[in-house]
Amino acid sequence: MTTQNAADDQRRQLRASFENLLQEQADLSADDRGLLLQHFDEALQQQDLSAPADFDPEGLRRDWAAAVDALVPDASASERESHLRRFDDTLEPLRRDTIQDAYEYSRRRREQGEEAAAQWLNERNAARKTAQAAAAATAPAQPAARKATPRNPWGG
């Protein structure tokens, strides 16, 4: 998947999450929902779709939490957490190292050129492999599972 396709998919997921949240708000009129969705769409359209989006997942989560607080001021703590968990599920792919690397590679390619970006990516991949190998070597061996000895309730 290209970086652009990944960014477009994330935008669609964010829009769907926002639209679902709006639909769940019984006290919002259809006009209010439409207006909020229109503003959200305008913000997405203002992004340069020819360049990869620079996503800040934590910043987006803070903005989403503020939106939940504004849209659902009477929500219980569990309702609020439910909205945030669903949003976190949507943002989870953005937190993956491979996606972050794709964005960084694209930025470096744009700013420094293909060769410098490729060198950075090769170094990044080598460092990741080294770290994974080191983690595997230092991980404690898993003991063989022992079958629990049944306890005799009458002693003996």
C-alpha atoms as one frame of an Amber mdcrd trajectory, in Angstrom:
protein
   0.000   0.000   0.000   1.431   3.348  -0.903   1.784   6.078   1.640  -0.917
   8.069  -0.154  -3.361   5.159  -0.033  -2.617   4.667   3.665  -3.259   8.351
   4.342  -6.502   8.266   2.334  -7.650   5.171   4.231  -6.937   6.884   7.530
  -8.894   9.952   6.458 -11.867   7.750   5.513 -11.673   5.943   8.854 -11.487
   9.203  10.794 -14.476  10.560   8.893 -16.473   7.379   9.504 -15.659   7.486
  13.225 -16.690  11.117  13.433 -19.903  10.462  11.490 -20.761   7.501  13.764
 -20.237   9.645  16.844 -22.539  12.309  15.425 -25.237   9.724  14.642 -25.154
   8.512  18.250 -25.945  11.972  19.599 -29.715  11.979  20.018 -29.796  15.628
  21.096 -28.126  16.863  17.896 -30.493  17.815  15.101 -29.912  16.566  11.573
 -28.915  20.117  10.627 -26.343  20.265  13.429 -24.921  16.887  12.405 -24.715
  18.032   8.812 -22.980  21.270   9.757 -20.405  19.513  11.951 -19.746  16.900
   9.288 -19.387  19.643   6.667 -16.719  21.388   8.773 -14.930  18.092   9.281
 -15.014  17.369   5.525 -13.676  20.854   4.755 -10.775  20.305   7.140  -9.954
  16.998   5.440 -10.190  18.580   1.978  -7.762  21.347   2.918  -5.042  18.771
   3.351  -2.680  18.350   0.414  -3.697  14.922  -0.863  -0.699  14.719  -3.189
   1.649  14.648  -0.191   1.509  12.222   2.683  -0.376  13.527   5.648   1.683
  14.304   8.702  -0.370  12.604  11.370   0.166  13.130  15.046  -1.894  10.310
  16.563  -1.620  11.699  20.090  -2.643  15.176  18.944  -5.594  13.707  17.056
  -6.617  11.781  20.167  -6.508  14.981  22.266  -8.636  16.772  19.645 -11.060
  13.847  19.561 -11.349  13.844  23.370 -12.150  17.576  23.271 -14.752  16.935
  20.548 -16.337  14.137  22.598 -16.482  16.445  25.621 -18.113  19.176  23.528
 -20.543  16.931  21.676 -21.485  14.694  24.598 -21.131  16.896  27.682 -23.372
  14.643  29.791 -21.573  11.423  28.898 -20.605   9.125  31.726 -16.950   8.237
  32.141 -17.561   4.822  30.573 -19.373   6.347  27.557 -16.513   8.800  27.063
 -13.942   5.997  27.309 -15.947   3.943  24.815 -15.770   6.795  22.280 -12.050
   7.215  22.890 -11.393   3.462  22.626 -13.151   3.319  19.259 -11.100   6.268
  18.070  -7.921   4.614  19.370  -8.820   1.517  17.378  -9.076   3.700  14.276
  -5.716   5.346  14.982  -3.905   2.151  15.937  -2.405   1.580  12.471  -0.835
   5.056  12.588   1.126   4.034  15.664   2.787   1.092  13.913   6.480   1.494
  13.197   6.059   0.559   9.532   3.497   3.310   8.942   5.601   5.847  10.806
   8.605   4.757   8.728   6.615   5.153   5.513   5.711   8.735   6.417   9.268
   9.541   7.423  10.675   7.933   4.257   8.291   9.977   2.122   9.223  13.190
   3.938  12.950  12.500   3.567  12.516  11.608  -0.094  10.712  14.895  -0.709
  13.242  16.973   1.252  16.541  15.108   0.754  16.068  12.994  -2.352  15.627
   9.322  -3.176  19.158   8.207  -2.303  19.223   9.778   1.168  15.732   8.451
   1.951  16.661   4.933   0.821  19.827   5.024   2.942  17.830   6.137   5.988
  15.269   3.366   5.443  17.973   0.709   5.040  19.637   1.886   8.275  16.282
   1.945  10.045  15.446  -1.592   8.924  18.900  -2.867   9.948  18.572  -1.232
  13.377  15.103  -2.759  13.828  16.398  -6.246  12.927  19.313  -5.848  15.346
  16.969  -4.734  18.122  14.595  -7.637  17.453  17.463 -10.141  17.477  18.803
  -8.679  20.731  15.349  -8.811  22.322  14.911 -12.432  21.247  18.346 -13.362
  22.632  17.721 -11.732  26.010  14.118 -12.890  26.424  13.810 -15.460  29.180
  13.134 -18.954  27.947   9.572 -20.020  28.482   9.466 -22.965  30.897   7.655
 -26.040  29.725   4.087 -26.007  30.923   3.662 -28.244  33.943   0.416 -29.948
  34.558  -0.981 -28.849  37.892  -1.101 -31.581  40.488  -4.690 -32.058  41.606
  -5.193 -31.137  45.221  -6.687 -33.759  47.427  -9.226 -32.001  49.640  -9.055
 -34.822  52.241  -5.316 -34.454  52.746  -2.916 -37.167  51.668
